[in-house]
Amino acid sequence: MSENNQSPIEKVKKQSDALRGSIVESLGDEITGAIREDDQAVIKFHGMYQQDDRDRREERAEKKLDRIYTFMIRLRLPGGFLTPQQWIATHDIAGENSTGVIKITTRQTVQLHGLIKSNIKPTIQAFSEAKLDSIATCGDINRNVLCSSHPKESPVHEQVFAYADKISELLMPKTKAYYEIWLDEEKIADKKEEEDPLYENRYLPRKFKIAIAIPPNNDVDVFANDIGLIAIIKKNQLLGFNLAIGGGLSTTHGNPDTYARLGTEIGFIDSEEKTLKAVYEVLTIQRDYGNRSDRKLARLKYTVDKVGVAWFREELERRIGFKLQEPAAYEFTQRTDHYGWQANDKGLWYYTAFIENGRVLDDETAALKTALLEVAKTGKANFRFTCNQNLILSDIKAKDKDTVNTILEKFHVIKLTEGASRIRKNAMACVALNTCPLALAEAQRYMPSLITKIEPLLEKHGLANEDIIMRMTGCPNGCARPYIAEIGFVGTALGKYNLHIGGDNKGTRLNKIYKESLDEEHILMELDHLFGAFKKERKNGQQFGDFANAL
């Protein structure tokens, strides 16, 4: 492709001096809280986004004042795991340098909002002391690798879980820019040390996402990812993985060329060496054939559809040097978190706490943040994040279970978890307003109150115990994965949402737009009608998404 036809970001990446850009100069500019325009693209590769307080944009503009610029930082946590010491560090850093809220994301990590420019470097250095980093959690690169979070899923969970870290390390960029800029390491003299055979100097055309699922639970929404690995386990032995390619959910309102797509399974791989090789070479194909002129059409899903699945598989086999086997049989039966206390096969205990929209804070219902800090201080539990924005206190010995349980009871975490309705526990929302620059409507700030109005409708129709998966995003990018929910809300404007219905409960079917740009009154009216029809007309054992899909 001619460089003249490439998007402006491609030039920024190539001229960034291996992701250094002019970040140092931007940080030293005390006139503004922002960084230079090109650096706003480069800094994403370091795990950050520049944002501003959109609630105050108009007020600031009227006074001819600069926007209130802040930064969001996201940690690299393959599989979503923290030690108690790392949780304490994250708690302290959040209180010192950000809004104080620890946000569990839909990609099994945490992010902090509200960092001012001068606090970025101290924040990264504090994370580094806790052996944590934010490398490659944003930008046109492989992002945080997901894995089924609960060890109860399989006796070989630990073996499968290890792949998340192996893949993350394999796909890390070679540049030392992060260490130079933020950790004051010496700049390397020999540029050959930074030669990157995977990303070269252009990186990927767009962001890249990978997830690992352990059937029968599709808790990671494996088919929503550029690469999905489905663990094939028989008689408690990991035989290998089915490989799915081309999943992705982001769309653009009014652009019919953009669409959500579920991953396509193209084969089975029976060893660790082959699995890692295949994952690596899928990225090289996307690097070489992905769309670099239109970023809205740059994800792997569009590449797969452009070249065709058969061609893609053949090209992958050529690059990896072996034939993929046909996909192995398995079954997904659920897509959920295991709330409350559960034990694994080794006798260790796990408590999954409900964290609404992933926001860890103390409020009138429960002192979540305080409780988790107290648990961490005991050193008796590790911390695991789920892809549904919840948290698992994990690896607790039987003799320590009562100690942890007492803390959870004291700060009302158990009451909060047990008291939440099923629809609320199955719901997710993205950050949206007031910080996300792409948001057209509210999501995490609005969804809790909307659920409070939906719950009586479910009670009215005798459906309160139904496992209905509902999700909301403030824009069509779909960070909370609304396109594979049984009920999805996608923001179109302030107070307005497209209503999507008909995804299945297991995350293997996309939903469809049912009604466009509804306000709250009409959302509740439509749901009341749908719930009533479902109650009267459902087949025996039919789930809501399957019923809605047939409408």
C-alpha positions in Angstrom: 0.0 0.0 0.0 1.3 3.5 -0.9 2.2 5.5 2.2 0.1 8.3 0.7 -3.0 6.2 1.2 -2.2 5.4 4.8 -4.0 7.0 7.8 -2.1 9.7 9.6 -1.5 7.4 12.6 0.7 5.2 10.5 3.1 8.0 9.9 3.1 8.9 13.6 4.0 5.3 14.5 6.8 5.0 12.0 8.3 8.4 13.0 7.9 7.8 16.8 11.5 6.6 17.3 10.3 3.2 18.6 7.4 4.7 20.6 9.4 7.5 22.2 7.9 10.4 20.2 8.3 13.7 22.0 6.7 12.4 25.2 9.5 13.7 27.4 9.1 17.2 25.9 5.3 17.0 26.3 5.6 16.1 30.0 7.9 19.1 30.5 5.4 21.5 29.0 3.8 23.3 32.1 1.6 25.5 30.0 -1.1 22.9 29.4 -2.2 19.7 31.1 -2.4 18.0 27.7 0.4 16.4 25.6 1.2 17.0 22.0 -1.2 15.6 19.4 1.1 13.0 18.0 2.1 11.9 21.5 -1.5 11.3 22.3 -1.3 8.4 19.9 2.1 7.2 21.0 1.3 7.3 24.7 -1.4 4.7 24.2 1.3 2.1 23.6 2.6 2.9 27.1 -0.9 2.0 28.5 -2.5 5.5 28.7 -5.2 7.6 27.2 -5.4 11.4 27.4 -9.0 12.4 28.5 -10.8 15.4 29.9 -13.8 16.1 32.1 -16.6 16.3 29.6 -19.0 17.4 32.3 -17.1 20.7 32.5 -16.2 21.2 28.8 -18.9 23.8 28.2 -18.3 25.7 31.4 -14.6 25.9 30.7 -15.1 26.9 27.1 -17.4 29.8 28.1 -14.6 31.1 30.4 -12.1 30.6 27.7 -10.2 28.1 29.9 -8.3 25.0 28.8 -10.1 21.7 29.2 -9.4 19.8 32.5 -7.1 17.2 31.0 -6.3 14.0 32.9 -5.0 10.6 31.9 -6.2 7.0 32.3 -3.6 4.3 33.0 -4.3 0.6 32.5 -2.2 -2.3 33.9 -1.0 -5.3 32.0 -2.3 -8.3 33.9 -2.5 -11.4 31.8 -5.4 -13.5 33.1 -6.2 -10.7 35.7 -4.0 -11.7 38.7 -2.6 -9.7 41.5 -0.9 -10.7 44.8 -2.2 -9.1 48.0 0.9 -6.9 48.1 0.2 -5.7 44.6 -3.4 -5.0 45.5 -2.2 -2.9 48.5 0.1 -1.0 46.1 -2.7 -0.4 43.6 -5.0 0.8 46.4 -2.4 3.3 47.7 -1.5 4.5 44.2 -5.1 5.1 43.3 -5.6 7.1 46.5 -2.5 9.2 45.9 -2.6 9.9 42.2 -6.0 9.3 40.7 -9.7 9.7 41.5 -9.3 6.9 44.1 -11.7 4.6 42.3 -10.1 1.3 41.2 -11.9 0.3 37.9 -12.0 -3.4 37.0 -12.3 -3.5 33.2 -14.1 -5.9 30.8 -10.6 -7.1 29.8 -9.7 -8.5 33.2 -7.4 -5.8 34.4 -7.6 -2.5 36.4 -7.4 1.1 35.3 -7.1 4.3 37.1 -8.7 7.6 36.0 -7.9 11.2 36.7 -4.1 11.3 36.7 -2.7 14.7 36.0 0.2 14.9 33.7 2.8 15.5 36.5 1.6 12.4 38.3 2.0 9.9 35.4 5.7 9.2 36.0 5.4 8.8 39.8 2.4 6.5 39.2 4.3 4.3 36.8 7.3 4.2 39.0 5.2 3.2 42.0 3.6 0.4 39.9 7.1 -0.7 38.9 8.2 -1.1 42.5 5.2 -3.5 42.9 6.4 -5.4 39.8 3.5 -4.1 37.7 3.5 -2.2 34.4 1.2 -0.8 31.8 3.1 -1.7 28.6 1.0 -2.5 25.6 -2.4 -2.2 27.2 -3.5 0.3 24.7 -2.5 1.2 21.1 -2.1 -0.8 17.9 -0.7 -3.9 19.5 -1.7 -7.0 21.4 -3.5 -6.0 24.5 -4.2 -7.7 27.9 -4.6 -11.4 27.3 -7.8 -12.9 28.9 -8.3 -16.3 30.5 -11.1 -18.0 32.3 -10.6 -16.7 35.8 -12.0 -19.2 38.2 -9.8 -22.2 39.1 -13.0 -24.2 39.7 -13.4 -24.4 35.9 -10.9 -27.3 35.6 -8.3 -29.2 37.5 -5.8 -28.1 34.8 -6.9 -24.4 35.1 -3.3 -23.4 36.3 -1.8 -25.0 33.2 -4.3 -23.2 30.8 -3.9 -20.0 32.8 -0.2 -20.0 32.3 -0.8 -19.5 28.5 -2.1 -15.9 29.1 1.3 -14.8 30.5 3.3 -16.8 27.8 1.3 -15.2 25.0 1.6 -11.7 26.6 5.4 -12.0 26.8 5.7 -13.5 23.3 3.8 -10.5 21.8 5.5 -7.7 23.8 7.1 -4.9 21.8 10.9 -4.9 21.8 11.3 -1.1 22.3 12.8 0.1 25.6 11.0 3.4 25.4 8.8 2.7 28.4 11.8 2.0 30.6 13.7 5.0 29.5 10.9 7.6 29.7 9.1 6.4 32.9 11.8 4.5 34.8 14.8 6.6 33.9 16.8 3.7 32.5 19.7 4.4 30.2 18.9 4.8 26.6 20.3 1.9 24.7 23.2 2.7 22.3 22.7 -0.2 20.0 19.4 0.1 18.1 19.8 -3.6 17.0 18.6 -4.5 20.5 15.3 -3.0 19.7 14.8 -4.6 16.3 11.2 -6.0 16.4 10.6 -8.8 13.9 6.9 -8.9 14.9 5.8 -5.3 15.0 8.7 -3.8 12.9 8.4 0.0 13.0 4.7 0.1 12.0 3.1 -2.1 14.6 -0.4 -3.5 13.8 -3.0 -1.7 11.8 -5.3 -1.6 14.9 -5.6 -3.0 18.4 -5.5 -6.7 18.9 -7.3 -8.8 21.5 -6.8 -12.4 22.6 -8.8 -14.6 25.0 -8.6 -18.2 26.3 -11.7 -20.0 27.3 -12.2 -23.2 29.3 -15.5 -24.9 28.4 -18.2 -25.3 29.4 -18.0 -21.6 30.7 -17.5 -18.9 28.1 -16.9 -16.3 30.7 -14.3 -14.5 28.5 -16.6 -14.1 25.5 -13.9 -15.9 23.5 -15.5 -15.2 20.1 -15.4 -11.5 20.6 -11.6 -11.5 20.2 -9.3 -11.3 17.3 -7.9 -14.6 18.5 -9.9 -17.0 20.6 -8.3 -20.1 22.1 -10.7 -22.8 23.4 -9.0 -25.3 25.7 -9.8 -28.9 24.8 -9.7 -30.9 28.0 -10.5 -34.6 28.4 -10.1 -36.7 31.5 -8.4 -33.7 33.2 -5.7 -33.5 30.4 -5.2 -30.5 28.3 -5.0 -31.8 24.7 -4.6 -28.5 23.0 -6.7 -25.6 21.7 -9.2 -24.8 19.0 -8.1 -21.6 17.3 -10.7 -19.0 16.3 -9.9 -15.8 14.4 -11.6 -12.6 13.4 -13.8 -11.7 16.3 -14.5 -8.1 17.1 -17.5 -6.0 18.1 -16.8 -2.3 17.4 -19.0 -0.6 14.8 -19.7 3.0 13.7 -23.2 4.4 13.7 -24.2 5.1 10.1 -21.4 3.3 8.5 -22.7 0.0 7.0 -19.1 -1.1 6.2 -18.5 -1.6 9.9 -20.0 -4.6 11.8 -19.7 -6.9 14.7 -18.3 -10.3 14.0 -17.8 -13.5 16.0 -14.6 -15.4 15.6 -14.4 -18.3 13.1 -12.8 -21.6 14.3 -10.2 -22.7 11.8 -8.4 -25.6 13.5 -7.1 -27.5 16.5 -3.5 -27.3 17.7 -2.1 -30.0 20.0 1.1 -28.6 21.6 2.3 -25.4 23.4 5.0 -24.8 20.8 2.5 -25.0 17.9 0.0 -22.9 19.8 2.4 -20.0 20.4 3.7 -20.2 16.9 0.2 -20.0 15.4 -0.8 -17.1 17.6 2.4 -15.2 16.6 1.9 -15.8 12.9 -1.8 -14.7 13.0 -0.4 -11.3 14.1 2.1 -11.2 11.3 -0.6 -11.8 8.7 -2.7 -9.0 10.2 0.4 -6.8 10.2 1.0 -7.5 6.5 -2.5 -7.5 5.2 -4.6 -5.4 7.5 -6.1 -2.1 6.4 -3.8 0.8 7.1 -5.8 3.4 5.3 -9.1 3.4 7.2 -8.9 2.7 10.9 -12.6 1.9 11.1 -11.9 -1.1 8.9 -8.5 -2.1 10.3 -9.4 -4.9 12.8 -8.5 -8.5 11.9 -12.2 -9.3 11.3 -12.2 -7.2 8.2 -8.9 -8.7 7.0 -10.4 -12.2 7.4 -13.5 -11.3 5.4 -11.4 -9.5 2.8 -9.1 -12.4 2.1 -11.5 -15.3 3.0 -11.2 -17.8 5.8 -9.8 -20.5 3.5 -7.0 -18.3 2.3 -6.2 -17.1 5.8 -5.9 -20.7 7.0 -3.7 -21.7 4.1 -1.4 -18.6 4.6 -1.2 -19.3 8.4 -0.2 -23.0 7.7 2.4 -21.8 5.3 3.9 -19.4 7.9 3.8 -21.9 10.8 5.0 -24.8 8.8 2.4 -27.4 9.8 -1.2 -28.2 9.1 -4.0 -27.3 11.5 -6.1 -30.2 12.6 -9.9 -29.9 12.3 -11.5 -28.2 15.4 -12.2 -30.6 18.3 -15.6 -31.1 19.8 -16.6 -29.2 23.0 -19.6 -27.4 24.4 -20.3 -24.1 26.1 -23.2 -24.3 28.5 -22.9 -21.0 30.4 -21.3 -17.6 30.5 -21.1 -16.5 34.1 -19.1 -15.8 37.2 -19.4 -18.1 40.2 -20.6 -15.8 42.9 -20.0 -16.5 46.6 -17.8 -19.2 48.0 -16.5 -22.0 45.9 -13.7 -24.6 46.3 -11.4 -26.1 43.7 -10.2 -29.6 43.4 -7.2 -28.9 45.6 -9.3 -27.7 48.6 -8.5 -24.0 48.2 -11.4 -21.5 48.5 -12.5 -18.7 46.3 -15.0 -15.9 47.0 -16.4 -14.0 44.0 -17.7 -10.6 45.0 -20.1 -8.6 42.9 -18.6 -5.3 41.8 -21.2 -3.3 39.9 -19.6 -2.1 36.6 -16.2 -2.9 38.1 -16.1 0.2 40.3 -14.2 -0.5 43.5 -15.1 2.2 46.1 -16.8 2.7 49.4 -20.4 3.8 49.3 -23.6 3.5 51.3 -24.2 -0.1 50.3 -20.8 -1.6 51.0 -17.3 -0.5 51.9 -15.7 -2.6 49.0 -12.5 -0.7 48.8 -11.9 -0.9 52.6 -12.8 -4.5 52.7 -10.5 -5.6 49.9 -7.6 -3.6 51.5 -8.2 -5.4 54.8 -8.2 -8.8 53.1 -5.0 -7.9 51.3 -3.3 -6.9 54.5 -4.0 -10.4 55.9 -1.9 -11.8 53.0 -4.3 -14.8 52.9 -5.9 -14.2 49.5 -4.7 -13.4 46.0 -6.9 -11.2 43.7 -8.3 -12.3 40.3 -10.4 -10.2 38.0 -13.2 -11.6 35.8 -14.1 -10.4 32.4 -17.5 -9.5 33.8 -15.8 -6.8 36.0 -16.0 -8.7 39.2 -13.3 -9.8 41.6 -12.3 -13.2 43.0 -10.5 -13.5 46.3 -8.6 -16.6 45.6 -6.3 -19.4 46.7 -7.5 -19.2 50.3 -6.6 -22.0 52.6 -9.5 -23.7 54.5 -8.1 -22.5 57.8 -8.1 -18.9 56.6 -11.6 -18.9 55.1 -13.3 -17.6 58.2 -10.9 -14.7 58.6 -11.6 -13.5 55.1 -15.4 -14.2 55.4 -15.5 -12.1 58.6 -14.0 -9.1 56.8 -16.4 -9.5 53.9 -19.3 -9.6 56.3 -18.1 -6.7 58.4 -18.0 -4.3 55.4 -21.2 -5.7 53.8 -19.6 -7.2 50.7 -21.4 -10.5 51.2 -24.7 -8.7 51.8 -24.1 -6.7 48.6 -23.3 -9.8 46.5 -26.1 -12.0 47.9 -28.6 -9.1 47.6 -28.0 -8.2 44.0 -30.6 -9.4 41.5 -29.7 -11.8 38.8 -30.2 -9.2 36.1 -27.8 -6.9 37.9 -25.2 -9.5 38.4 -25.4 -10.3 34.7 -25.0 -6.7 33.6 -22.0 -4.8 32.4 -21.4 -1.2 31.3 -18.4 0.7 29.9 -16.9 3.9 31.4 -18.5 6.2 28.9 -19.2 9.7 30.2 -17.7 11.7 31.7 -14.2 10.7 30.7 -14.3 8.7 27.5 -13.9 11.0 24.5 -15.9 8.6 22.2 -19.0 8.4 24.4 -22.3 9.6 23.0 -24.4 8.6 26.1 -24.0 7.5 29.7 -23.3 3.9 30.6 -21.7 3.0 34.0 -23.2 6.1 35.7 -26.7 5.4 34.3 -27.1 1.6 34.1 -27.6 0.9 37.8 -30.6 3.2 38.0 -32.0 1.8 34.8 -31.7 -1.7 36.3 -33.6 -0.5 39.3 -36.5 0.2 37.0 -36.1 -3.0 35.0 -36.2 -5.2 38.1 -39.9 -4.6 38.9 -40.8 -5.5 35.3 -39.1 -8.8 35.7 -40.9 -9.3 39.0 -44.2 -8.4 37.4 -43.8 -11.1 34.8 -42.3 -13.7 37.2 -38.9 -13.6 35.5 -36.7 -12.3 38.4 -34.8 -15.6 38.5 -34.0 -15.8 34.8 -30.3 -15.6 33.8 -30.6 -12.7 31.3 -27.4 -11.1 30.2 -27.7 -7.3 29.7 -25.0 -4.8 28.7 -24.7 -1.1 27.9 -22.1 1.0 26.1 -22.1 4.8 25.6 -21.0 4.4 21.9 -20.9 1.7 19.2 -17.3 0.7 20.0 -18.8 -1.9 22.3 -16.3 -2.1 25.1 -18.8 -3.9 27.4 -19.6 -6.3 24.5 -23.3 -5.4 24.1 -23.6 -7.0 20.7 -23.4 -10.5 22.2 -25.8 -9.8 25.1 -29.3 -11.1 25.2 -30.3 -7.4 25.8 -27.8 -4.8 24.6 -28.0 -1.0 24.8 -25.8 1.1 22.5 -25.7 4.8 23.0 -26.6 7.1 20.1 -27.0 10.5 21.9 -27.5 11.7 25.5 -30.3 9.7 27.0 -30.9 7.6 23.8 -29.9 4.0 23.0 -30.4 1.4 20.3 -32.0 -1.6 21.8 -30.4 -4.9 20.7 -32.0 -8.3 21.5 -31.4 -11.9 20.6 -27.9 -12.8 21.5 -27.7 -16.2 23.1 -26.8 -16.9 26.8 -23.6 -18.6 25.9 -22.0 -15.9 23.8 -22.0 -17.8 20.5 -24.5 -15.6 18.6 -24.7 -11.9 17.8 -27.9 -10.0 18.7 -29.7 -7.6 16.3 -31.1 -4.1 16.5 -34.7 -4.2 17.7 -35.5 -0.5 18.1 -33.4 2.6 17.5 -32.6 5.6 19.7 -35.0 4.9 22.5 -35.2 7.1 25.6 -35.8 5.6 29.1 -39.6 5.6 28.9 -39.6 3.7 25.6 -36.9 1.3 26.7 -39.0 0.3 29.7 -42.1 0.1 27.5 -40.4 -2.2 25.0 -38.9 -4.4 27.7 -42.3 -4.7 29.5 -43.8 -5.9 26.2 -40.9 -8.3 25.5 -40.9 -9.8 29.0 -44.7 -10.3 28.8 -44.5 -12.0 25.5 -41.6 -14.2 26.7 -43.5 -15.3 29.8 -46.6 -16.2 27.8 -45.0 -17.7 24.6 -41.7 -19.2 25.6 -41.0 -22.9 24.9 -40.1 -25.2 27.8 -36.7 -24.2 29.1 -36.2 -21.5 26.5 -33.9 -18.7 27.4 -34.8 -15.0 26.7 -32.1 -14.5 24.0 -33.3 -17.5 22.1 -36.9 -16.4 22.3 -36.0 -12.8 21.2 -33.9 -14.1 18.3 -37.0 -15.6 16.8 -39.0 -12.4 16.8 
